[in-house]
Amino acid sequence: MKRVGFLKITVLKLLILSAVFLLISNIVPSIVEISNIPAGIRLSSAELENLNIRHIGVQIDGVAETASFNSGINQCKLKFKLFNILPIKSVSAEIEPERKVYLGGFPVGISLKVNGVLVVQKVEIDTYAGKVKPNSGIVDGDIIIEMNGKRVLYASDITENMQNFGENDRIVEMVVLRHGEEVKITAYPVIENLTGYYRLGLAVKDIVDGIGTVSFVRTDGRFACLGHPISGNENNRVLPCYSGNIYDCKILGYCKGSKGVPGELKGAFTNTSSPIGRIEKNNEFGVYGTANKSLSAELIDVGSRHLVKMGKAQIVTTVNDKLTYYDIEIVKANVQNSPNEKGMIIRVTDKNLLSTTGGILQGMSGSPIIQDNKIIGAVTHVFLNDPTKGFGVYADWMYEN
């Protein structure tokens, strides 16, 4: 009898320990999730209503209820309590009535006018003494913004300046942008044998063209593209924007990606006489401007980066000239309390997209990332060694631009 009683007590203890372990294993992830929520979190009122973390309740101080949030941004405190009883954490928060945008996923032709003139490469000049590269401190990727005290905005400004260069002139004083900083350069032009004009030996351009994907269009008509900057090279990762346009674009085909070789969407600008939007900004989170016409019809909520979770999601993009949803997995979601473009690591799981393109292609940058029926980010880069994977930027960083 004693042995039977002992066994009953042992089984009971094991059941109690198992229940406690199960409870703790369910509670800890929720507490960790709460601990990652920073002060100053910004949410929409809809997100706040649907904030559902297992075993944890949310008390809102500062307004009576979510229905009380009016237009503009409202300040309040969020108090998180375990089982709605035990206080865990309290954070300040900013609540907006709503954050809705028109969904993107379609390609556009991008034509950016650089605020200055971009040096593509240094070239040889054919002189009476043979082919030479003029002496200067300029390097590929520099952006020329001033020559001999005069503002440089177009490539023709450099040509005009050199045509006025006289025999008594010996040097050209220039100011260039390098790594975002102004650098003073002294250059020594040479006479080109064929034309008799002085040349600096620089191949330059003032407009950068390419294909990208629109991430979303705000209800006020402002659009967001790419999710990453249009860049020159490592000298100027973000090209300063003077102006620019976006155009309708037709996808003509693609080059499939493979390990070590990124694939690429092939597209062409259409109706270049009528831009569909004006570019106003180029920064580390993409290209932004104002649309001239309605670019999309589907309204969708913008999700907070703090509520993004690892697991199933989708990207919306255009490959065969048709906007399509494709399955992906979010394999990493970084906690970010300050702006950074590499917020997520994603992996393509959609069999159709994998068999067609091999994964993420250049030109897909800006493709919206969807989770829980909200836009939570945009594709930014493909992994060179694995085209099924790439980086994504959080949508709220883009939304704030």
N, C-alpha and C positions, 0 to 999 in steps of 0.2 A: 504493500500500500504506500509505503514511504517513497519507493522508487517511482510509482505512478504519479504521486503528487509532485515529486521533483521534476519529472518530465513535463508535466502540465505547466509548472512555473517557468521552466526553461523555454518551452514553446511560446508562452505568453510574452516572456522577455524578448524573444526573437521577433515576435510580431510587432511589439512596441518599438523595438529598435529599427525594424524595417519601415514602419510607418513614419518614424522620426526622420530616418534617412531619406525616404521618398519626399517628405515635406520640405526638408532642407534643400534637396537637389532641385526642387521646383521653385523654391524661394530665392536661392542664391543668384540664378541668372537674371531674375527680375530686379534684384537689388543692384547687381552689376550694371544693368541697363539704366537704372535710375542714376547711379553714380556718374555715368557718362554724360548726363544732361547738364549743359553748362548754364551759368547765370547769363541772362540776357537772351535766352532762346526766343526765336520768333516763330510763331505758329499762326495758321489761319484758324478762325473760329470753328470751322468744320473739323480740322485736325484735333483741336482741343476736345471737342465733343466725342471724337472717336479714339481718344488716347486710352488705349486698353492694355495695361500691363498686368500680368497675372498676379493676383493676391495683393495688389497695391491700388489704393484709391487716391484720387487727386482732388484736393480742395482748392478752390480759386478765391483768393482774397483780393479785393479792390473793385470787384463788380459782383452783383448779386448772382448772375448766371450768364451762360454764354450768349443767351438771347439779348443781353444788355449791351453787347459790343456794338458800338455805332461805327460810323465811317471814320477812317483814319486808323492810326495805331494806338492801341490801348495798353497802358502799363498795369501790370498786376503781379501777384505772387502766386506761385504754384507750390502747394504743400503736399508732399507725397507721404502716405501713411500705410504701413503694413496692416493688411486686413481692415483698413479704414480706422485703425486705432493707434498703432505705434508710429510716432513720427520718424521718418527716415531722412528726409532732405527737403529744403525749401529753397527755391530759386526765383529770381526776378524773371519776368517774361514780357514779351511784346506780342500782342494779339491783334491780327488784322481781321476785318470782317470776312474777307475772302481773297484768295490768290488764284485767279483763273486766267488761263491763257489759251490761245488757239494752238492746237497741236501742229508741229512741223513734221519733218521726216522726208521732205521733198527737196530736190537739188536746186541750186541757183548758181548762176555765173557771177563771180565776184571780181570786181575791178576796183582796186584800191589805189588812189593817188597818194604817194608817199609825201610826207611833209619834209621835202628836201629831195636829193637825188642819190639813189643807191648805187654804190660802186659794185659792179658784178665781178670784174676781174681787171688786173693790170695787163696791158698788151704792148707789144713791140711797135715802135714807129720806124718807118723806113726813112732814114736821113741820108745826107750826102756822105756820111761816114759809115754807113751800114745800118743794120737794124739794131736799135737800142731801146731799153726801157727807161724812160725819164726817171730821174732821181726824185723821190718823194717819200714821205713817211706814211703814205696812204696804204691801207690794206683792204683786201676784199671784204665787203660787208659794211664798210664805212658809209655814212650818209653825209654827203656834202650839203651844208646849210648856208655857207657864206664863202665868197671869194673876193679878196681885196676890199673888204668892208661892205660888199653888196650882197643882198639876200639872194639865195639860190633856191628856186622852187621847181624849175623844169630843166630837162637835159639841154634844151636850147639856150638856157642862160649860160651854161658852160661854154657852148660853141660860140656864142656872141662875145663872151668875155675874152676868149682866146683870139678871135678875129681882130679884136681891138688891141691886142698885145703888141707893143712896138719894139723897135730895135734897142731902145734904151732901157726897156724893162728886162729884169733878170730873173725875178722870182714871182711866185704867186702865193700869197698868204691866204690860207683857207682855214675854216672851222668845220670840223666834222663831228658827227655823233658816233661814239664808240662805247658799247656797254652802257648806253643811256647817258653818258657824260660827254660834254663838249671838250674837244681836243683841238689845239691849234697846230696846224701843219704848214711847213714851208716846202713848196714844190718847185722844181726847176724844169720848165717845159723845153722841148726841142723843136726844131723846124722840120716839118714833114717835107720830104723831097718833092713829092708830086704836087702839092698845093701851095707850098711856101708859107703855110700858116704854122703857128706854134701849136704844139699838141702836148697834152699831159699823159697820154698813153693809158687812158682809162675807158673801159667799156661800162656804160652807165644806163640806168633806166629810172623813170620817175613813176611808172605805173606797174603794178603787180596784178596779174590775172590768174584766176584758178576756178576750180569747181568745189563747192562745199554744200553742206546740208543745213537747212533751217531747223533750229531746235524748237522754237515756238515764236508766236507773235502775241504780244500783250494786247489787252482790249483797247488800249489807246493807240494801237497801230505800230508800236515799236517792236522790231524783230531782233532775234538773237540767232547767230550762226556759229558754227565750227566748234565752240567750246574751248578753243585754243587760239593763240594769236597767229596772224600772218607775220612771218618773221623773215629776216634777211639771212643771217647765219648767227654763229655764236657771238659775233660782235654786237649785233643788235637783234636780240631775240624777239622783241616787239617792234615792228616798224611803226614809226609815228604816222598817224593818219591826218592828211589834209582834207580829203574828201573821197568820194567814190560812189559807185552804184552797184546794185544787184540787178540781174537780168533773168528772164525765163531761161531755163536750161533743159535740154533733152539728153537723157542718158542713151548713148549709142552702143555701149558694150562695156566690157571690163576685162582686165587681166587677172587671172586667178592667182591668189597668194600661196606661197609655200614657205617652208622654214628658211629664213635668211633672205627671202625675196618678197617684199611687200607687194600685194596686189593693188590694183588701181581701177577706179571707175573712169570710164571714158565718156565725156560729155561735150556738148557744144552749146555756146550761147545762141539764143534765138531772139529775133526781133530786137537787135542791139540799138535801134533808134528810139526804143521806148523802155527805159529802165523801170523796174517794178518797185524800186526802193532806193533810198539814199543812205549811203554809209556815213556815219558820224563819229564812230569810235572803233579803235582796234586796241584791245588790251589782252592780258593774259587769260581772260575767260572767253575770248571770242571777238566776233565782229558784230557791231550793233548799229542800228539806224532806224529810219522811219519808212514804212511801206507806203507806196502810192495807191495801193488797192488792196482789197481783201485777199489774203494769201491762203487762208484755211477756214474751214467751217466748224471743226469739232472743238468744243470747249472742254478743258480738262483742268483739274486742280493741280497746283504746284505743291509737291510734298516737301516737308522739312528734311534736311540732311540728318537731323538727329533721330528721325524715325525710320531711316533706311535700314534694312536688315539683310543679312546674307541669305541667299536662297534664290528662288525662282523670280524671274523678271522677263521683260521683253524689250527689244529695240524696235523702233519704227524707222524704216529706211526705204530707199528706192534703188533697186538693182536693175530689173528688166523694164524700166520706165513705168513701174507700177508701185505705188506706196503699199508696203506690206509689213505686218507684224511678225517678228521672229523671236523664238525662245532663246533666252540666255540665262546664265546663273551669275549672281553677284557672289564672288568668292572672297572678297574682302571689302569692308566698308570702314574707312578710316574715320576716327573722331577728329573733327576739325572745328576749332574755335576761332580760327582766323583764316582768311581766304587762301585757298590753294587749289590748283586745277586738278591735281591727282587725288581725287577723293575715293574712287572705287577701282577695284580690279574686277573685270567682267570676263566671262567665258561663254562663247557661243555654243549652244547645245542643239540648236535647230538643225535637223538632218538635211533639210532642203537647202538652207543657206551654206552649210558646210560642203555639201556636194557641188554646189554651184560656184561659190567664190573661194572656198577654203577657209572662210571666216570673215574677219574685218578687213575692209579695203581702204586705201587712201581715197578720200572723197566722201567717205561715210562720216567723217568728223562732223559732229553736230547732231547726229541721229539721236532722237529722244530715247531715254531709258524710262520704262514704265514699270511701276510696281504698285500693287493694290489700287489700280485704276487712277494713279496719280503720276505726273511726270516728276521724276526724282533726280534726273541728270541728263547728261549727253555724252556720247562717245567722243573721245579726244584723240587717242593714239592707239595704234596696233603694236603688239609686241613683235619685234623683228624676228625673234627665234621661235615664235609660236603665234601664227596669225589667227588662231582661235581665241586668243586673249587680247585684252586691251585695257586702257585706262578710261575712266569716266569722271567728269566733273559734276559736282552737285548742282542741281537746278536752282537752288536759292541763291548761290553766288552769282549765277547768270541773271536771275530775276532782278537782283539788286542793281545791276548795271543798266 
